[in-house]
Amino acid sequence: MAEAAEVSEGCRLPVLRRNQDNEDEWPLAEILSVKDISGRRLFYVHYIDFNKRLDEWVTPERLDLQRVQGPRKEAKTPTKNGLPGSRPDSPERDPRKSLELPAAPASGKSLPGPPGPPGLGSGPVPLTLRFHLPQENAAEPPPAPPPGAQRPTKRKVEVVSPATPVPAATETSQASVFPQNGSARRAVAAQPGRKRKSACLGTDEDSQDSSDGAPSAPRMTGSLVSDRSHDDIVTRMKNIECIELGRHRLKPWYFSPYPQELTALPVLYLCEFCLKYGHSLRCLQRHLTKCDLRHPPGNEIYRKGTISFFEIDGRKNKSYSQNLCLLAKCFLDHKTLYYDTDPFLFYVMTEYDCKGFHIVGYFSKEKESTEDYNVACILTLPPYQRRGYGKLLIEFSYELSKVEGKTGTPEKPLSDLGLLSYRSYWSQTILEILMGLKAEGGERPQITINEISEITSIKKEDVISTLQYLNLINYYKGQYILTLSGDIVEGHERAMLKRVLRIDAKCLHFTPKDWSKRGKW
């Protein structure tokens, strides 16, 4: 059995931790750093296959010294200057691997399903909506027009191309068109996708479009996307112990480039209105006597009840924007920080009380985005998570896109929590549209992908990936149909009952600017 003194950086061994059920478990962990405090040795560990926000300092008593694995030989990697660097980011998936993807075919993207009749050729096919409830006879398919026939009132889908030939429909495939169990599967079979202007998520766990066999690589320049190619041992470790922001104390999840002299403090004190940082509580109190801000700088463009949104120009309010990015980096791992905030707008959501407007979360966006991104970074502070504020931020970003007359999509890659929030928002928004459709002339309701995108301002690729994620798209007798099972309808209704916070477009006072006509932001 090894001694604690023999355990060094790079070693792997089981470490005791408590899981969500408050039960003891021994997951494999990697030792990233070792330090001695008052004669007591502490180890900074990263749990393999766990998110980095769970990394922590542990005592020797929590280490299983009987199963120590020595440092790996490939631990040292050269940096761009040719000097030996730190160990590769082995516990995390390397985003650079996402660049090594097969090229997607240049042809148009096909929605899943068997081919239509020969008469359809390469033209668009109608997308209809069918509500499949448990009491209906699932074995009896809906009537379909003969090959080549077209109803005058039908609208056409403009985003599909000829389907790939597959075997003719049988009883088995008929059951897949109208599933008897009424449940939605999480994923559909992967199919080759078309090259997109908007990149898919960069890592496997963040894969947004589950139907794409070859997603495009994430854009790594020009915005706040983190370049993970030069990660070192310093940036892999949390450097701030605790942050006091107003009435809340926050434990950071990730590294943030605050000044080095602040990292040794037990608590970092921030002014909750201007976000300036101080060494001690006395420094903060002295600052508060001089700080006259009681809300974020910038224009208040939305207020309903106690919720307000402020629009902040990264050029006009550079100090606040930089402090906001420093704070956000404590909770965002996939984004990096640039002190040049000029190309960005920041939309800060606040909650009002008698003392002022307290920051709840924010999102940033590029003033000019060549890839239709309507969000660069998005964050709800930990004290306000799981209370509906995340979806409110997402909904507000799309409300701005509606006023601008554009469709938008978040910048990739999303964090694990960000991906969950966006998938949930997209699903609820699209299902809300579909369930609100009404039949005309006794026919099933009909809608196109383009129309869903125009109504919601959600980009077409995100609409398609959400429909495929929910497994709603099916094909029957020459047309694509959306099958809403009873389970999906009931689940959506339950989710909407819990969603109390919504954006009221009447309370938004926002005039979009054409930044392309401005010589300087």
C-alpha angles and dihedrals in degrees: 000000000000122000123237089244089060094056109100139173112298096029119128126211141142114280127197116243139154118248129211091277090055090248126137118251136170109219120176112262138183123228108234100172142002128206139169121226118184091339093309119116119224129189127209106215135190115204109228113243090010126109115267092241087077093060113120148160112266136186124240090255089071095055123095097221093181093072105043118155116203123237114285119251093234091057093109115071128179119247125220089274092056093250121129111268136192128288117293117262090261098159090056125058109256110243090209088071088067088068090063096074130131114259114262117237116261094230123100122280117261121214113232121272145074121304123272127237117299090252092068092069114168097325125112120278127215120259112213133183125233124182108215109199124179095248093057123095101258094187093064111079121213117263115264131196119256118264112292094012119127132186114227092231097052119110123212134237110237099192104063132086131195111309121243112257115257132166117293119271116276134175088279094052090043089060090051090055092053106023114209097211093059094221129128119233119224098231142024131210114287117251131182110270133204124256110271133207087219113063122230122237113295103226133055095240090052096047104145103181104053092183097060115097092189114030118187118256118259118260108255102189141056099035143042097298110133117243101218094180093096102040112149135186091269098057092045091064129071108248101184117069100195139349125209111207114173109303093345133084113206129197108213119232101203145018119289124186098239115153112291094240091061095056094075093057118104090221130021111209120214130186103237093215105045096016094226113155129229138192097233145008089260091056089051093049091049090049093050090059088060102033109094096181117113096167136028114284115256136053124325103227100170137033131166120158108321095336119098135170124210125198112217125190111220090215099048095042101033098151094052092044093052092048089049091053091049091053093045092051088065088068103029118073101173095056130072129206127249118186088211098088095161096106093054140080119207123208111197121194115209139183116221129221136149092287097053144270111327119203114247102169143316146206131209131209137185117258088224117024118184091192100050094254112165094180130040101172127005128184140168111199113244097250089060100042123118091027100097097264094115093060089044090058091048092047091050092052090055091045088059089049090054091054090048090050093236140115116236144190134192120259114260143272100047122198118249092259092043092053092052091050094049094046090050093048094047092048095049094044095049094043089050089056094046095047090050093059117108129205118252122209093355092299127123115269114267132202137159131229089243092055092051089050093049094048096048101027087229111141116255093243090056091048092052094045090050093050089049092045089055089043092230100136115092134160128228131168100336101323139082114239133188112226114203109194124206091251092055092048093049093045091051093049091051091049093050091052089059093047101088101153113077135162115251108211090204090066094054116101104183133143114191118226127218100231093180090072093055119093091211129012 
